[in-house]
Amino acid sequence: MNILLRNRGVLVHILVWTFWLLMPFLFSLADIKQRPFFFHNWIPMFFSVVLFYANYIWFVDRFLFKKRFLQFFLLNLAIIALSVFLAETIKHAFLPFERPRPPKHFVISGMVFSFVFIISISVAIKTTARWLKLDAERRALENENLKSELNNLKMQLNPHFFFNTLNNIYSLIQLSPDRAMEAVHGLARLMRYHLYETNAEKVPVTGEIEFINSYISLMQLRTNENVKVESAFNYEHGDDLVAPLLFVPILENAFKHGVTSDQQSFIKIKLDERNHVLSLLVENSIVTASNTLVENKGIGLDNLQKRLQLIYPNRYSFESGREGDVFRVKLVIQIT
């Protein structure tokens, strides 16, 4: 069976040409008077096979695909003329025609037409096969480029994320060594997730939710009672797959611009998954005095939108902006 699958193209050729060459004989079975015509028809059909494979194996690749159109045309013209001459010579020399023959010009023109038709089929098959091969190679190259670009974006994300986290831990070392140690343990959990879980193109929704919870816990270590963080997670299909670490830039942006220990501030995080649609809403207070600081989202959210466009083209919506004293980000993804 494996041999047949590997050589199915050859089998198709054999079956088609066997049927083609036997067709005159099959038509002659119903009328015994037509049987002499079998050999007369078979001779030009044999030359059709020669013309087909001469083009299929050599001429199309060496001349047509290399844009040597004149050579391709002249070579086929010469072989058609030679095939017509040989077919007529063989018929007259070895297969005397007992019945009145059609006009010679009619026979020759019909033979030429059939040869041109066969060559056209050969060119069409070869051209289609070449197009399919080039298209497959183009798609493979696009996939490789896509993977490379996504990897580059993830490499940008990881240093950015860890840089901010290490800054938070550094600020805790002097204020509360115990909380700094707890933050190091929290960072270790996040790093394990980075190293061992996010190598795949997609991860379960539950894995991302667990990561978000760990991230929130880590960020809350540097806050006080003035900061209120609320989170809610609801999902129907926890085993649905989503690209890893998509939500980190949104959370980073909220903790960076939305909270301060000097005044009342808040972050609200809500993630829902229903009917294979994932929705994340993050709202935070605006604590910076300058609007430009709020609008300056850094590389994180820009990076996120690039990844979304590559992974979920036409399958996501992303909105962010200020509404009064609240900065709101909403991301909706069709994940299947």
Secondary structure as UniProt FT lines:
FT   HELIX           2..6
FT   HELIX           8..28
FT   TURN            29..30
FT   HELIX           32..34
FT   HELIX           36..53
FT   HELIX           54..64
FT   TURN            65..67
FT   HELIX           69..94
FT   HELIX           104..175
FT   HELIX           177..196
FT   TURN            197..199
FT   STRAND          203..204
FT   HELIX           205..220
FT   TURN            221..222
FT   TURN            225..226
FT   STRAND          227..235
FT   TURN            238..239
FT   STRAND          241..242
FT   TURN            244..245
FT   HELIX           248..258
FT   TURN            261..262
FT   STRAND          265..274
FT   TURN            275..276
FT   STRAND          277..285
FT   HELIX           291..295
FT   HELIX           298..311
FT   TURN            313..314
FT   STRAND          316..323
FT   TURN            324..325
FT   STRAND          326..334
//
